[in-house]
Amino acid sequence: MKSQSRIALMALALGLVPVFAWPQDRVPTREGNIWNGTDHEPVPSEVSRDEQAAGIAPPAAQQDETNNQVERLYRQLMGKQGNP
């Protein structure tokens, strides 16, 4: 009796596997920060513009430091390329 119930349980479990493995036939509407064909990740220029419009722009010292960091990174990258 126990072996018959085990066999029946195994048959049921194996019968359900194809149902869960059925392929999705539709494309997801959203993937990450892109949905409806539009990238919704904020870019620095938009953030700066929105912050200034709302009156919450970063202090000048913070902006200068950010600009300096970007400039240092740019110089490092250009220096690693080497001259042909």
C-alpha positions as CSV (number, residue, x, y, z in Angstrom):
1,M,0.0,0.0,0.0
2,K,2.8,2.4,0.9
3,S,4.6,1.7,-2.4
4,Q,1.5,2.4,-4.4
5,S,1.0,5.7,-2.7
6,R,4.6,6.6,-3.2
7,I,4.3,5.7,-6.9
8,A,1.1,7.8,-7.2
9,L,2.8,10.7,-5.5
10,M,5.8,10.5,-7.8
11,A,3.5,10.3,-10.9
12,L,1.6,13.4,-9.7
13,A,4.9,15.3,-9.0
14,L,6.3,14.3,-12.4
15,G,3.1,15.2,-14.1
16,L,3.2,18.8,-12.6
17,V,6.8,19.5,-13.7
18,P,5.8,20.4,-17.3
19,V,3.1,22.8,-16.1
20,F,5.7,24.8,-14.1
21,A,8.3,24.6,-16.9
22,W,5.9,26.0,-19.5
23,P,7.7,28.7,-21.4
24,Q,6.5,32.3,-21.1
25,D,5.0,33.5,-24.4
26,R,4.9,37.2,-23.6
27,V,7.6,39.8,-23.3
28,P,8.0,41.4,-19.9
29,T,6.6,44.9,-19.8
30,R,9.4,46.1,-17.5
31,E,13.0,45.1,-17.1
32,G,15.1,47.0,-14.5
33,N,14.6,50.8,-14.9
34,I,13.5,50.4,-18.5
35,W,9.8,50.1,-19.3
36,N,7.5,51.2,-22.1
37,G,10.8,51.6,-24.1
38,T,12.0,54.4,-21.9
39,D,15.0,54.5,-19.6
40,H,13.8,55.8,-16.2
41,E,17.2,56.0,-14.6
42,P,17.9,59.6,-13.7
43,V,20.9,61.2,-15.4
44,P,23.0,63.9,-13.7
45,S,21.9,66.7,-16.0
46,E,18.2,66.0,-15.2
47,V,18.9,65.7,-11.5
48,S,20.8,69.0,-11.5
49,R,18.1,70.8,-13.4
50,D,15.3,69.4,-11.2
51,E,17.3,70.3,-8.0
52,Q,17.9,73.8,-9.2
53,A,14.2,74.2,-10.2
54,A,13.2,73.0,-6.7
55,G,15.7,75.3,-5.1
56,I,17.8,72.4,-3.6
57,A,20.9,72.6,-5.7
58,P,24.1,71.4,-4.0
59,P,26.4,74.0,-2.5
60,A,29.0,75.5,-4.9
61,A,31.8,73.8,-2.9
62,Q,30.2,70.4,-3.4
63,Q,29.7,71.0,-7.1
64,D,33.3,72.1,-7.4
65,E,34.5,69.0,-5.7
66,T,32.4,66.8,-7.9
67,N,33.8,68.6,-11.0
68,N,37.3,68.1,-9.7
69,Q,36.8,64.4,-9.2
70,V,35.4,64.0,-12.7
71,E,38.3,65.9,-14.1
72,R,40.8,63.7,-12.2
73,L,39.2,60.6,-13.5
74,Y,39.2,61.9,-17.0
75,R,42.9,62.7,-16.8
76,Q,43.6,59.2,-15.4
77,L,41.7,57.6,-18.2
78,M,43.3,59.7,-20.9
79,G,46.8,59.0,-19.4
80,K,46.3,55.2,-19.5
81,Q,45.4,55.3,-23.2
82,G,48.9,56.3,-24.1
83,N,50.1,58.2,-27.1
84,P,50.5,56.3,-30.4
